[in-house]
Amino acid sequence: MEKYICTICGYVYDPENGDPDSGIEPGTAFEDIPEDWVCPVCGASKQDFEIAE
């Protein structure tokens, strides 16, 4: 699964880790995260993320 990076603060969402503090279980693909999820570091919207190279 691909990692995604926040274009605002640089936080990297890694599907292997998920975002347990926000209720996103490890193994959750970025595409499967709810649309109202926000970056746990800066609060940016899911639309502010892009595939990490």
PDB file of N, CA, C and O in Angstrom:
ATOM      1  N   MET A   1       0.836  -1.192   0.000  1.00  0.00           N
ATOM      2  CA  MET A   1       0.000   0.000   0.000  1.00  0.00           C
ATOM      3  C   MET A   1       0.874   1.247   0.000  1.00  0.00           C
ATOM      4  O   MET A   1       1.957   1.274   0.586  1.00  0.00           O
ATOM      5  N   GLU A   2       0.376   2.271  -0.670  1.00  0.00           N
ATOM      6  CA  GLU A   2       1.143   3.501  -0.803  1.00  0.00           C
ATOM      7  C   GLU A   2       0.995   4.392   0.427  1.00  0.00           C
ATOM      8  O   GLU A   2      -0.037   4.406   1.097  1.00  0.00           O
ATOM      9  N   LYS A   3       2.070   5.133   0.697  1.00  0.00           N
ATOM     10  CA  LYS A   3       2.048   6.127   1.764  1.00  0.00           C
ATOM     11  C   LYS A   3       1.603   7.455   1.161  1.00  0.00           C
ATOM     12  O   LYS A   3       1.833   7.728  -0.017  1.00  0.00           O
ATOM     13  N   TYR A   4       0.970   8.262   1.979  1.00  0.00           N
ATOM     14  CA  TYR A   4       0.507   9.581   1.546  1.00  0.00           C
ATOM     15  C   TYR A   4       1.088  10.633   2.462  1.00  0.00           C
ATOM     16  O   TYR A   4       1.217  10.415   3.666  1.00  0.00           O
ATOM     17  N   ILE A   5       1.447  11.802   1.883  1.00  0.00           N
ATOM     18  CA  ILE A   5       2.065  12.877   2.654  1.00  0.00           C
ATOM     19  C   ILE A   5       1.164  14.112   2.655  1.00  0.00           C
ATOM     20  O   ILE A   5       0.558  14.463   1.643  1.00  0.00           O
ATOM     21  N   CYS A   6       1.095  14.756   3.817  1.00  0.00           N
ATOM     22  CA  CYS A   6       0.334  15.993   3.951  1.00  0.00           C
ATOM     23  C   CYS A   6       1.136  17.111   3.297  1.00  0.00           C
ATOM     24  O   CYS A   6       2.290  17.343   3.655  1.00  0.00           O
ATOM     25  N   THR A   7       0.526  17.804   2.338  1.00  0.00           N
ATOM     26  CA  THR A   7       1.234  18.870   1.634  1.00  0.00           C
ATOM     27  C   THR A   7       1.359  20.131   2.482  1.00  0.00           C
ATOM     28  O   THR A   7       2.055  21.070   2.096  1.00  0.00           O
ATOM     29  N   ILE A   8       0.696  20.161   3.627  1.00  0.00           N
ATOM     30  CA  ILE A   8       0.760  21.321   4.508  1.00  0.00           C
ATOM     31  C   ILE A   8       1.916  21.200   5.508  1.00  0.00           C
ATOM     32  O   ILE A   8       2.714  22.127   5.652  1.00  0.00           O
ATOM     33  N   CYS A   9       2.004  20.044   6.206  1.00  0.00           N
ATOM     34  CA  CYS A   9       3.001  19.914   7.276  1.00  0.00           C
ATOM     35  C   CYS A   9       4.027  18.814   7.059  1.00  0.00           C
ATOM     36  O   CYS A   9       5.030  18.763   7.771  1.00  0.00           O
ATOM     37  N   GLY A  10       3.798  17.927   6.086  1.00  0.00           N
ATOM     38  CA  GLY A  10       4.762  16.866   5.825  1.00  0.00           C
ATOM     39  C   GLY A  10       4.500  15.558   6.548  1.00  0.00           C
ATOM     40  O   GLY A  10       5.268  14.608   6.393  1.00  0.00           O
ATOM     41  N   TYR A  11       3.421  15.484   7.345  1.00  0.00           N
ATOM     42  CA  TYR A  11       3.066  14.222   8.012  1.00  0.00           C
ATOM     43  C   TYR A  11       2.849  13.133   6.959  1.00  0.00           C
ATOM     44  O   TYR A  11       2.212  13.374   5.933  1.00  0.00           O
ATOM     45  N   VAL A  12       3.375  11.949   7.213  1.00  0.00           N
ATOM     46  CA  VAL A  12       3.205  10.832   6.278  1.00  0.00           C
ATOM     47  C   VAL A  12       2.240   9.820   6.876  1.00  0.00           C
ATOM     48  O   VAL A  12       2.467   9.297   7.967  1.00  0.00           O
ATOM     49  N   TYR A  13       1.152   9.547   6.141  1.00  0.00           N
ATOM     50  CA  TYR A  13       0.223   8.490   6.551  1.00  0.00           C
ATOM     51  C   TYR A  13       0.751   7.181   5.987  1.00  0.00           C
ATOM     52  O   TYR A  13       0.865   7.019   4.772  1.00  0.00           O
ATOM     53  N   ASP A  14       1.070   6.252   6.874  1.00  0.00           N
ATOM     54  CA  ASP A  14       1.554   4.927   6.490  1.00  0.00           C
ATOM     55  C   ASP A  14       0.445   3.925   6.796  1.00  0.00           C
ATOM     56  O   ASP A  14       0.100   3.727   7.961  1.00  0.00           O
ATOM     57  N   PRO A  15      -0.124   3.285   5.759  1.00  0.00           N
ATOM     58  CA  PRO A  15      -1.213   2.327   5.984  1.00  0.00           C
ATOM     59  C   PRO A  15      -0.854   1.198   6.943  1.00  0.00           C
ATOM     60  O   PRO A  15      -1.732   0.668   7.624  1.00  0.00           O
ATOM     61  N   GLU A  16       0.415   0.823   7.008  1.00  0.00           N
ATOM     62  CA  GLU A  16       0.822  -0.246   7.920  1.00  0.00           C
ATOM     63  C   GLU A  16       0.604   0.153   9.373  1.00  0.00           C
ATOM     64  O   GLU A  16       0.341  -0.701  10.220  1.00  0.00           O
ATOM     65  N   ASN A  17       0.713   1.447   9.667  1.00  0.00           N
ATOM     66  CA  ASN A  17       0.547   1.950  11.027  1.00  0.00           C
ATOM     67  C   ASN A  17      -0.862   2.453  11.290  1.00  0.00           C
ATOM     68  O   ASN A  17      -1.331   2.417  12.428  1.00  0.00           O
ATOM     69  N   GLY A  18      -1.542   2.922  10.253  1.00  0.00           N
ATOM     70  CA  GLY A  18      -2.848   3.537  10.430  1.00  0.00           C
ATOM     71  C   GLY A  18      -2.726   4.821  11.232  1.00  0.00           C
ATOM     72  O   GLY A  18      -1.670   5.453  11.243  1.00  0.00           O
ATOM     73  N   ASP A  19      -3.804   5.207  11.904  1.00  0.00           N
ATOM     74  CA  ASP A  19      -3.824   6.376  12.786  1.00  0.00           C
ATOM     75  C   ASP A  19      -4.709   6.020  13.974  1.00  0.00           C
ATOM     76  O   ASP A  19      -5.828   6.519  14.093  1.00  0.00           O
ATOM     77  N   PRO A  20      -4.200   5.144  14.864  1.00  0.00           N
ATOM     78  CA  PRO A  20      -5.011   4.641  15.976  1.00  0.00           C
ATOM     79  C   PRO A  20      -5.633   5.732  16.842  1.00  0.00           C
ATOM     80  O   PRO A  20      -6.734   5.553  17.363  1.00  0.00           O
ATOM     81  N   ASP A  21      -4.942   6.860  17.002  1.00  0.00           N
ATOM     82  CA  ASP A  21      -5.483   7.948  17.821  1.00  0.00           C
ATOM     83  C   ASP A  21      -6.761   8.526  17.219  1.00  0.00           C
ATOM     84  O   ASP A  21      -7.577   9.117  17.927  1.00  0.00           O
ATOM     85  N   SER A  22      -6.929   8.350  15.906  1.00  0.00           N
ATOM     86  CA  SER A  22      -8.125   8.844  15.220  1.00  0.00           C
ATOM     87  C   SER A  22      -9.085   7.710  14.860  1.00  0.00           C
ATOM     88  O   SER A  22     -10.061   7.920  14.140  1.00  0.00           O
ATOM     89  N   GLY A  23      -8.802   6.513  15.364  1.00  0.00           N
ATOM     90  CA  GLY A  23      -9.684   5.380  15.112  1.00  0.00           C
ATOM     91  C   GLY A  23      -9.439   4.679  13.784  1.00  0.00           C
ATOM     92  O   GLY A  23     -10.273   3.890  13.338  1.00  0.00           O
ATOM     93  N   ILE A  24      -8.295   4.960  13.140  1.00  0.00           N
ATOM     94  CA  ILE A  24      -7.956   4.309  11.870  1.00  0.00           C
ATOM     95  C   ILE A  24      -7.030   3.135  12.183  1.00  0.00           C
ATOM     96  O   ILE A  24      -5.889   3.333  12.599  1.00  0.00           O
ATOM     97  N   GLU A  25      -7.519   1.933  11.986  1.00  0.00           N
ATOM     98  CA  GLU A  25      -6.774   0.725  12.325  1.00  0.00           C
ATOM     99  C   GLU A  25      -5.567   0.519  11.406  1.00  0.00           C
ATOM    100  O   GLU A  25      -5.610   0.901  10.237  1.00  0.00           O
ATOM    101  N   PRO A  26      -4.479  -0.087  11.930  1.00  0.00           N
ATOM    102  CA  PRO A  26      -3.357  -0.468  11.071  1.00  0.00           C
ATOM    103  C   PRO A  26      -3.852  -1.348   9.929  1.00  0.00           C
ATOM    104  O   PRO A  26      -4.726  -2.194  10.120  1.00  0.00           O
ATOM    105  N   GLY A  27      -3.289  -1.145   8.746  1.00  0.00           N
ATOM    106  CA  GLY A  27      -3.689  -1.908   7.578  1.00  0.00           C
ATOM    107  C   GLY A  27      -4.780  -1.229   6.758  1.00  0.00           C
ATOM    108  O   GLY A  27      -5.235  -1.784   5.758  1.00  0.00           O
ATOM    109  N   THR A  28      -5.205  -0.031   7.170  1.00  0.00           N
ATOM    110  CA  THR A  28      -6.257   0.690   6.453  1.00  0.00           C
ATOM    111  C   THR A  28      -5.656   1.501   5.313  1.00  0.00           C
ATOM    112  O   THR A  28      -4.830   2.384   5.542  1.00  0.00           O
ATOM    113  N   ALA A  29      -6.071   1.200   4.085  1.00  0.00           N
ATOM    114  CA  ALA A  29      -5.601   1.951   2.918  1.00  0.00           C
ATOM    115  C   ALA A  29      -6.101   3.390   3.001  1.00  0.00           C
ATOM    116  O   ALA A  29      -7.176   3.652   3.540  1.00  0.00           O
ATOM    117  N   PHE A  30      -5.316   4.314   2.466  1.00  0.00           N
ATOM    118  CA  PHE A  30      -5.694   5.727   2.498  1.00  0.00           C
ATOM    119  C   PHE A  30      -7.071   5.942   1.870  1.00  0.00           C
ATOM    120  O   PHE A  30      -7.861   6.750   2.359  1.00  0.00           O
ATOM    121  N   GLU A  31      -7.355   5.224   0.794  1.00  0.00           N
ATOM    122  CA  GLU A  31      -8.627   5.364   0.094  1.00  0.00           C
ATOM    123  C   GLU A  31      -9.812   4.966   0.977  1.00  0.00           C
ATOM    124  O   GLU A  31     -10.938   5.408   0.747  1.00  0.00           O
ATOM    125  N   ASP A  32      -9.556   4.133   1.984  1.00  0.00           N
ATOM    126  CA  ASP A  32     -10.620   3.637   2.851  1.00  0.00           C
ATOM    127  C   ASP A  32     -10.842   4.485   4.105  1.00  0.00           C
ATOM    128  O   ASP A  32     -11.740   4.201   4.898  1.00  0.00           O
ATOM    129  N   ILE A  33     -10.025   5.522   4.282  1.00  0.00           N
ATOM    130  CA  ILE A  33     -10.197   6.424   5.421  1.00  0.00           C
ATOM    131  C   ILE A  33     -11.422   7.302   5.145  1.00  0.00           C
ATOM    132  O   ILE A  33     -11.615   7.746   4.013  1.00  0.00           O
ATOM    133  N   PRO A  34     -12.251   7.558   6.162  1.00  0.00           N
ATOM    134  CA  PRO A  34     -13.416   8.429   5.948  1.00  0.00           C
ATOM    135  C   PRO A  34     -13.016   9.808   5.416  1.00  0.00           C
ATOM    136  O   PRO A  34     -11.943  10.317   5.742  1.00  0.00           O
ATOM    137  N   GLU A  35     -13.877  10.405   4.602  1.00  0.00           N
ATOM    138  CA  GLU A  35     -13.581  11.701   3.982  1.00  0.00           C
ATOM    139  C   GLU A  35     -13.425  12.825   5.001  1.00  0.00           C
ATOM    140  O   GLU A  35     -12.782  13.832   4.705  1.00  0.00           O
ATOM    141  N   ASP A  36     -14.006  12.674   6.204  1.00  0.00           N
ATOM    142  CA  ASP A  36     -13.908  13.740   7.201  1.00  0.00           C
ATOM    143  C   ASP A  36     -12.678  13.608   8.099  1.00  0.00           C
ATOM    144  O   ASP A  36     -12.507  14.394   9.031  1.00  0.00           O
ATOM    145  N   TRP A  37     -11.817  12.615   7.825  1.00  0.00           N
ATOM    146  CA  TRP A  37     -10.573  12.455   8.577  1.00  0.00           C
ATOM    147  C   TRP A  37      -9.674  13.653   8.302  1.00  0.00           C
ATOM    148  O   TRP A  37      -9.680  14.194   7.197  1.00  0.00           O
ATOM    149  N   VAL A  38      -8.905  14.067   9.300  1.00  0.00           N
ATOM    150  CA  VAL A  38      -7.963  15.175   9.138  1.00  0.00           C
ATOM    151  C   VAL A  38      -6.569  14.756   9.587  1.00  0.00           C
ATOM    152  O   VAL A  38      -6.411  13.813  10.362  1.00  0.00           O
ATOM    153  N   CYS A  39      -5.573  15.461   9.096  1.00  0.00           N
ATOM    154  CA  CYS A  39      -4.183  15.209   9.477  1.00  0.00           C
ATOM    155  C   CYS A  39      -4.063  15.321  10.995  1.00  0.00           C
ATOM    156  O   CYS A  39      -4.490  16.320  11.574  1.00  0.00           O
ATOM    157  N   PRO A  40      -3.487  14.307  11.648  1.00  0.00           N
ATOM    158  CA  PRO A  40      -3.372  14.342  13.113  1.00  0.00           C
ATOM    159  C   PRO A  40      -2.374  15.375  13.622  1.00  0.00           C
ATOM    160  O   PRO A  40      -2.349  15.671  14.817  1.00  0.00           O
ATOM    161  N   VAL A  41      -1.549  15.930  12.732  1.00  0.00           N
ATOM    162  CA  VAL A  41      -0.551  16.914  13.153  1.00  0.00           C
ATOM    163  C   VAL A  41      -1.072  18.342  12.986  1.00  0.00           C
ATOM    164  O   VAL A  41      -0.998  19.147  13.914  1.00  0.00           O
ATOM    165  N   CYS A  42      -1.608  18.655  11.780  1.00  0.00           N
ATOM    166  CA  CYS A  42      -1.983  20.046  11.503  1.00  0.00           C
ATOM    167  C   CYS A  42      -3.469  20.260  11.242  1.00  0.00           C
ATOM    168  O   CYS A  42      -3.916  21.402  11.137  1.00  0.00           O
ATOM    169  N   GLY A  43      -4.242  19.176  11.134  1.00  0.00           N
ATOM    170  CA  GLY A  43      -5.678  19.325  10.921  1.00  0.00           C
ATOM    171  C   GLY A  43      -6.091  19.537   9.477  1.00  0.00           C
ATOM    172  O   GLY A  43      -7.252  19.849   9.210  1.00  0.00           O
ATOM    173  N   ALA A  44      -5.156  19.372   8.530  1.00  0.00           N
ATOM    174  CA  ALA A  44      -5.488  19.528   7.112  1.00  0.00           C
ATOM    175  C   ALA A  44      -6.453  18.429   6.679  1.00  0.00           C
ATOM    176  O   ALA A  44      -6.485  17.351   7.272  1.00  0.00           O
ATOM    177  N   SER A  45      -7.228  18.707   5.657  1.00  0.00           N
ATOM    178  CA  SER A  45      -8.209  17.733   5.177  1.00  0.00           C
ATOM    179  C   SER A  45      -7.535  16.627   4.370  1.00  0.00           C
ATOM    180  O   SER A  45      -6.388  16.754   3.941  1.00  0.00           O
ATOM    181  N   LYS A  46      -8.264  15.562   4.180  1.00  0.00           N
ATOM    182  CA  LYS A  46      -7.760  14.419   3.411  1.00  0.00           C
ATOM    183  C   LYS A  46      -7.357  14.845   1.990  1.00  0.00           C
ATOM    184  O   LYS A  46      -6.454  14.258   1.394  1.00  0.00           O
ATOM    185  N   GLN A  47      -8.029  15.864   1.460  1.00  0.00           N
ATOM    186  CA  GLN A  47      -7.730  16.349   0.116  1.00  0.00           C
ATOM    187  C   GLN A  47      -6.359  17.025   0.024  1.00  0.00           C
ATOM    188  O   GLN A  47      -5.843  17.241  -1.073  1.00  0.00           O
ATOM    189  N   ASP A  48      -5.779  17.355   1.166  1.00  0.00           N
ATOM    190  CA  ASP A  48      -4.462  18.008   1.186  1.00  0.00           C
ATOM    191  C   ASP A  48      -3.309  16.996   1.201  1.00  0.00           C
ATOM    192  O   ASP A  48      -2.155  17.373   1.406  1.00  0.00           O
ATOM    193  N   PHE A  49      -3.621  15.717   0.983  1.00  0.00           N
ATOM    194  CA  PHE A  49      -2.600  14.673   0.943  1.00  0.00           C
ATOM    195  C   PHE A  49      -2.342  14.242  -0.491  1.00  0.00           C
ATOM    196  O   PHE A  49      -3.240  14.268  -1.333  1.00  0.00           O
ATOM    197  N   GLU A  50      -1.093  13.841  -0.759  1.00  0.00           N
ATOM    198  CA  GLU A  50      -0.753  13.274  -2.061  1.00  0.00           C
ATOM    199  C   GLU A  50       0.149  12.066  -1.845  1.00  0.00           C
ATOM    200  O   GLU A  50       0.735  11.891  -0.776  1.00  0.00           O
ATOM    201  N   ILE A  51       0.249  11.236  -2.882  1.00  0.00           N
ATOM    202  CA  ILE A  51       1.078  10.036  -2.786  1.00  0.00           C
ATOM    203  C   ILE A  51       2.522  10.436  -2.516  1.00  0.00           C
ATOM    204  O   ILE A  51       3.074  11.299  -3.199  1.00  0.00           O
ATOM    205  N   ALA A  52       3.127   9.808  -1.524  1.00  0.00           N
ATOM    206  CA  ALA A  52       4.532  10.070  -1.205  1.00  0.00           C
ATOM    207  C   ALA A  52       5.405   9.351  -2.216  1.00  0.00           C
ATOM    208  O   ALA A  52       5.198   8.171  -2.499  1.00  0.00           O
ATOM    209  N   GLU A  53       6.367  10.053  -2.751  1.00  0.00           N
ATOM    210  CA  GLU A  53       7.263   9.477  -3.765  1.00  0.00           C
ATOM    211  C   GLU A  53       8.305   8.587  -3.111  1.00  0.00           C
ATOM    212  O   GLU A  53       9.148   8.014  -3.802  1.00  0.00           O
TER     213      GLU A  53
END
